[in-house]
Amino acid sequence: MKKVLQSILVLSCICIAVFVVSCQDEENETRQNEETLSKAAPLTGLMKRVAMNATADDNIIDSTSCFSVKLPVNLIVNSQAVTINTENDYHLVSDIFDVTDADRDYVDFVFPITIVYPDYSEIVVQNEAQFNALKESCQQPDPEQSNIGCISIHYPIRVFGYNSNFQLAHTYTIHNDMEFFLLLFNLNANEYYAVDYPITITNADGNQVIIRNNIEMTGAIMAAIEDCTVVEPVCNTSQTNFIQAYNHLKGLNGVLEEFTMDTHTHEFSFSVSRTGTICSIGYKAEPRPTPIVYLIQLVDENNNIIYTGNHSFSDQTREYISIPPVTITPGHVYTLRRSISSYLVGSGIGTMLLKRGGISTPFLPYTNGNITLLHSKFYGGGGMDGPVYDMLPQIDFVFRPN
C-alpha cells in the first residue's frame, strides 16, 4: 500500500512539473507571438526598405539610382586609373573632378562589371553598350518602395521564424542588411517571424537608439522618413545624351563642325521620352578680351520661359553651370536657347554642326537615349528665322530621368 501511495505521489509530481513547463512554454510562445509579423505586415515593408541595397550611394560613378556597381571596381576617371574597393573610396572620383581641368568630367568602367539591384539581384555587364541599355530601360521605384537610408540597424540581430501554427521553426542570426532583406523578401504567405528585441539602431541624427518592440521600430523608421535629408541625384556632366548625339552626328559623312555662325541667337528644339529634370547647361564661349555674358533660356512649346539666366563660360573648354532643376515631360517640345545682346556686333560665334553642300539628307531629327533633337534656329544679325534640320548648335544640357 505504501509503495502504491509513493507511486501515486511521484506520478502527481511529474504531472505537475509537466503542467508547469507546459504553461511556461505557452507563456513564452505567447510572449513571442505578440511581436510576430507576416510578409504582408506594414512593418515588414518598412524594414525591407531599410535593409534593401542602397543604390544611390554610388551615383558619382554610375549616375543612376536604379542599381549600384559591385565593389571592387576599376575605373578610368578623366584619364586616371582608379580602383574603388569600398564605399569610403567614392571621394577619390570627386577629388579628381575637382583638380582636373578637363572639357568634361567622365567615368569609364573597366568591363566586365557586376551591377546590383535594390533586391540584391545581380547582372554581369560585359560592355558599355549593355550598361547604357540597362540604365535607359530602368524604371525608378515608387518613392514609397525606395530605400530608407537615414536609419541603420546594428548587426548581428536574431530573428525567430514560425510556421503557420505559430510554432517556433527556426532561429536566424542576421549579420547584415542583405541577409535581413532576403529573409523578409523570401517569406511565404504562411510563414511568420519575430525580431528578438532589444536591438540597436542609428537614427537620422546619428544617435544610437535601443528598440524594444515593433511599435518602437515602426516609430523609429517613420521618424527617419520624416527627418531624412533628401539627397539630390548627381547631375553628371560626363557623356550626356546630347554630347553623345552630337559626336555621333559629327562623325557622319558630309557633316562638319564649324565655329563661324555669328548670329545673336542659337537654339534647338527637343523632346524627351521620360519625365525628368534638366540640372545643368554646358557651353564654350567665343574668345574675347572681355568675357561675353550669354542669356540662356529654356522655353516650352507655348513660348513660356521655364528657365532664364545670364552666364559667362570658359572660352577654352566647354563649361557647365548648374541651374535649379527644371522638370521636362514627354509629349511636349522644348527649346534650349543661347543669346547675346545685339550691341555685341560680331560676337555671336559658336560651335555647331552643319551639312556640307551637296548633301541632301538632313541629320535631324535624331534620337539618343531619352532625348530627340528636332530642329535648330539661328537668327538675329542675319541667319534663318525658320527651323533647319541640317544644323545643330553645341549647347549641352544634362537631362536626369526620374
C-alpha positions in Angstrom: 0.0 0.0 0.0 2.9 2.3 0.9 4.5 1.6 -2.4 1.3 2.4 -4.3 1.0 5.7 -2.4 4.6 6.6 -3.3 3.9 5.8 -7.0 0.9 8.0 -7.0 2.8 10.8 -5.3 5.7 10.5 -7.9 3.2 10.5 -10.8 1.4 13.5 -9.4 4.7 15.4 -9.1 5.6 14.5 -12.7 2.2 15.7 -13.9 2.5 19.0 -12.0 6.0 19.5 -13.4 4.9 18.8 -17.0 1.9 21.2 -16.4 4.2 24.0 -15.1 6.7 23.5 -18.0 3.8 23.5 -20.5 2.4 26.7 -19.0 5.8 28.3 -19.2 6.3 27.2 -22.8 2.8 28.6 -23.7 3.6 31.8 -21.9 6.9 32.1 -23.8 5.2 31.3 -27.1 2.5 33.9 -26.4 5.2 36.5 -25.5 6.9 35.8 -28.8 3.7 35.9 -30.7 3.0 39.4 -29.5 5.8 40.6 -31.8 5.1 38.1 -34.7 4.8 39.6 -38.1 3.7 38.3 -41.5 5.1 39.0 -45.0 2.2 41.4 -45.6 2.7 43.4 -42.4 3.3 47.1 -42.9 6.4 46.9 -40.6 7.8 44.2 -42.8 7.7 46.5 -45.8 9.4 49.3 -43.8 12.2 47.1 -42.6 12.7 45.8 -46.1 13.2 49.4 -47.3 15.7 49.9 -44.5 17.6 46.8 -45.4 17.5 46.9 -49.3 20.5 47.7 -51.3 21.3 51.5 -51.2 21.7 52.0 -54.9 22.0 55.8 -54.7 25.2 55.7 -52.7 27.5 55.3 -55.7 25.8 57.7 -58.1 29.0 59.6 -58.6 30.3 56.6 -60.6 27.2 55.2 -62.3 24.8 58.2 -62.4 21.8 56.1 -61.6 19.8 55.1 -58.5 18.4 52.1 -60.3 21.3 49.9 -59.4 24.7 50.0 -57.8 28.1 48.7 -59.0 29.5 45.8 -57.1 32.9 46.6 -55.5 35.7 46.4 -56.0 35.6 48.0 -59.5 38.3 49.6 -61.7 37.6 53.0 -63.3 39.1 55.5 -65.7 38.3 58.9 -64.3 39.4 61.8 -66.5 42.1 59.6 -67.9 43.3 58.5 -64.5 43.1 54.8 -63.4 41.2 54.4 -60.0 40.2 51.4 -58.0 37.2 51.7 -55.8 37.5 49.0 -53.1 34.9 50.2 -50.6 32.2 52.9 -50.2 34.9 55.0 -48.5 36.7 55.4 -51.8 34.0 57.2 -53.7 35.6 60.5 -52.8 38.6 59.6 -55.0 36.4 60.3 -58.0 35.1 63.7 -56.8 38.7 64.6 -55.9 39.8 64.0 -59.5 36.9 66.0 -60.8 37.9 68.9 -58.6 41.5 69.1 -59.7 41.2 68.2 -63.4 41.0 71.0 -65.9 39.0 68.9 -68.5 36.5 69.8 -71.1 34.2 67.4 -69.3 34.4 65.0 -66.4 33.8 61.4 -67.2 33.9 58.0 -65.6 34.6 54.9 -67.7 34.3 51.4 -66.3 36.8 48.6 -66.9 34.5 45.9 -68.0 33.2 43.4 -67.1 31.5 44.7 -64.0 28.6 43.5 -61.9 25.6 45.6 -61.1 23.4 45.0 -58.0 19.7 46.0 -57.9 17.8 47.1 -54.7 16.7 43.4 -54.1 20.4 42.3 -54.3 19.9 40.5 -57.6 23.0 40.8 -59.8 23.8 41.1 -63.5 27.2 40.8 -65.1 27.7 43.6 -67.6 30.2 42.9 -70.4 30.5 46.3 -72.1 29.4 50.0 -72.2 26.6 49.4 -74.6 25.0 46.8 -72.3 25.5 49.1 -69.4 23.8 52.1 -71.1 20.9 49.9 -72.2 20.3 48.8 -68.7 20.4 52.4 -67.4 17.9 53.5 -70.1 15.5 50.7 -69.5 15.5 51.0 -65.7 12.3 52.3 -64.1 12.6 54.3 -60.9 10.7 52.8 -58.0 7.7 54.4 -56.4 9.0 56.6 -53.5 7.1 54.5 -51.0 9.1 51.5 -52.2 12.5 53.1 -52.2 15.4 52.7 -49.8 15.2 54.4 -46.4 18.8 55.4 -46.0 18.7 57.5 -42.9 18.4 54.7 -40.4 20.7 51.7 -39.9 20.4 48.5 -37.9 23.3 47.3 -35.8 24.0 43.7 -36.6 24.1 40.9 -35.7 20.4 40.5 -34.7 18.4 37.4 -34.0 15.1 36.6 -35.8 12.7 33.8 -34.9 10.8 32.0 -37.7 7.4 30.5 -37.1 5.3 28.1 -39.1 1.6 28.6 -39.8 0.7 27.3 -36.3 2.9 29.9 -34.8 5.3 27.2 -33.6 8.9 28.2 -33.5 10.5 26.6 -36.5 13.9 28.4 -37.0 16.2 30.8 -35.2 18.2 33.0 -37.6 21.3 35.1 -36.8 21.4 38.0 -39.2 24.7 39.7 -39.9 24.0 42.4 -42.4 21.3 44.3 -44.5 21.4 41.8 -47.3 20.7 38.8 -45.1 17.8 40.6 -43.4 16.3 41.8 -46.6 16.4 38.4 -48.2 14.9 36.8 -45.2 11.9 39.2 -45.3 11.7 39.1 -49.1 11.6 35.3 -49.3 8.9 34.8 -46.7 6.0 32.6 -47.7 2.4 33.7 -47.0 2.1 31.1 -44.3 5.4 31.9 -42.6 5.8 34.3 -39.7 8.7 35.9 -37.9 9.6 38.0 -34.9 12.7 40.1 -34.2 14.4 39.3 -31.0 14.3 42.6 -29.2 16.0 44.7 -27.9 18.1 45.8 -30.9 20.1 49.0 -31.6 19.7 51.4 -34.5 21.4 54.6 -35.6 18.8 57.2 -36.4 18.8 60.1 -38.9 20.5 62.3 -36.3 23.4 59.8 -35.9 22.3 58.8 -32.4 22.2 55.2 -31.3 18.7 54.2 -30.0 17.6 51.0 -28.3 14.5 49.5 -29.9 12.4 47.2 -27.6 9.4 46.2 -29.7 7.6 46.5 -33.0 5.9 49.8 -32.0 9.2 51.5 -31.3 10.7 50.1 -34.5 7.8 51.5 -36.6 8.1 54.8 -34.9 11.9 55.0 -35.5 11.5 54.2 -39.2 8.7 56.7 -39.7 10.7 59.4 -37.9 13.6 58.6 -40.2 11.4 59.1 -43.3 10.3 62.5 -42.0 13.7 63.6 -40.8 15.9 62.2 -43.6 17.7 64.8 -45.7 16.8 64.2 -49.3 20.0 63.8 -51.3 19.7 65.2 -54.9 20.8 62.7 -57.5 24.2 63.6 -59.1 24.0 66.0 -62.0 26.6 64.2 -64.1 28.0 66.2 -67.0 30.0 63.3 -68.5 28.8 61.8 -71.7 25.4 63.4 -71.7 22.7 62.2 -74.2 23.2 65.5 -76.1 27.0 65.2 -76.4 26.7 61.5 -77.4 24.2 62.5 -80.2 26.4 65.5 -81.2 29.5 63.3 -81.5 27.7 60.7 -83.5 26.3 63.3 -85.9 29.7 64.9 -86.2 31.1 61.5 -87.4 28.6 61.2 -90.3 29.7 61.6 -93.9 29.1 65.1 -95.1 28.7 66.7 -91.6 31.3 69.3 -90.5 31.9 71.1 -87.2 32.2 74.8 -87.7 32.9 77.8 -85.4 31.7 80.7 -87.6 28.0 81.1 -87.1 27.8 84.6 -85.8 24.0 85.2 -85.3 22.8 86.6 -82.0 20.7 83.6 -81.1 21.4 79.9 -81.4 18.8 77.4 -80.4 17.5 73.9 -80.9 14.2 72.2 -80.0 13.9 68.7 -78.5 11.6 66.3 -76.8 12.1 63.6 -74.2 10.7 60.0 -73.7 10.7 60.0 -69.9 9.9 62.6 -67.3 13.0 64.1 -65.7 14.8 67.3 -64.9 17.5 69.4 -66.6 20.0 70.4 -64.0 23.0 71.8 -65.9 23.9 73.7 -69.1 27.2 73.4 -70.9 28.7 75.8 -73.4 32.1 77.0 -74.7 32.3 80.8 -75.1 33.8 82.7 -78.0 37.3 84.0 -77.2 37.0 87.8 -76.4 39.2 90.2 -74.4 36.1 90.8 -72.2 34.1 87.6 -71.4 30.7 87.5 -73.1 27.6 87.2 -71.0 25.1 84.8 -72.6 21.4 84.7 -71.9 20.5 81.0 -71.5 16.8 80.1 -71.7 14.6 77.0 -71.7 11.3 77.6 -73.4 8.3 75.3 -73.6 6.1 74.8 -76.7 3.8 77.6 -75.6 6.7 80.0 -75.5 6.7 80.1 -71.7 10.2 80.7 -70.3 10.8 77.9 -67.8 14.4 78.9 -67.1 16.3 82.1 -67.8 19.8 83.2 -66.6 22.8 85.3 -67.6 26.0 83.3 -67.6 29.7 83.5 -68.7 31.5 80.4 -69.9 35.1 79.4 -70.4 36.5 80.1 -73.9 39.0 77.2 -73.6 36.7 74.3 -72.8 33.0 73.5 -72.5 32.0 74.7 -69.1 28.9 73.7 -67.2 26.7 75.8 -65.0 24.2 74.4 -62.5 20.6 75.5 -62.7 17.6 74.9 -60.4 16.2 71.6 -61.7 13.6 72.1 -64.5 11.0 69.4 -65.0 10.7 68.1 -68.5 7.9 65.7 -69.6 7.2 63.5 -72.6 4.8 64.6 -75.3 6.0 68.2 -75.3 8.6 70.2 -77.3 11.2 72.4 -75.5 13.7 74.8 -76.8 17.2 75.5 -75.4 18.3 79.0 -76.4 21.6 80.9 -76.1 21.5 84.6 -77.0 23.8 87.7 -76.9 22.9 91.3 -76.8 22.5 92.9 -80.2 25.2 95.6 -79.5 27.9 92.9 -79.4 28.4 93.0 -83.1 30.4 90.1 -84.5 30.3 88.3 -81.2 27.8 85.6 -81.9 30.2 82.9 -83.0 29.6 79.5 -81.6 30.4 75.8 -82.2 27.9 74.0 -84.4 27.4 71.2 -86.8 26.3 71.7 -90.4 25.8 69.7 -93.5 28.2 70.1 -96.4 26.9 71.5 -99.6 25.5 68.9 -102.0 24.4 66.5 -99.2 20.6 66.4 -99.4 19.7 64.2 -96.4 19.1 66.2 -93.2 20.5 64.7 -89.9 17.7 66.0 -87.7 15.5 64.7 -86.0 17.9 62.4 -84.2 17.2 60.3 -81.1 19.8 59.2 -78.5 18.7 57.7 -75.2 15.8 59.7 -73.7 16.1 62.8 -75.9 15.2 63.5 -79.5 16.8 66.6 -81.2 14.2 68.0 -83.6 15.5 71.1 -85.4 17.6 74.3 -84.9 17.3 78.0 -85.5 19.9 80.8 -85.9 18.7 84.3 -86.1 19.4 88.0 -85.1 22.0 89.8 -87.2 21.3 87.5 -90.1 20.7 83.8 -90.1 17.4 82.0 -90.7 14.2 82.5 -88.8 12.7 79.2 -89.8 13.7 75.8 -88.4 16.6 74.0 -90.1 17.3 70.2 -90.0 20.9 70.2 -91.1 22.5 72.4 -88.4 22.9 71.9 -84.7 24.5 74.3 -82.1 26.6 72.8 -79.4 24.7 73.8 -76.3 24.8 70.8 -74.0 22.3 70.0 -71.2 22.2 67.4 -68.5 18.9 65.5 -68.6 18.3 63.5 -65.5 15.4 61.0 -65.9 13.3 60.3 -62.8 
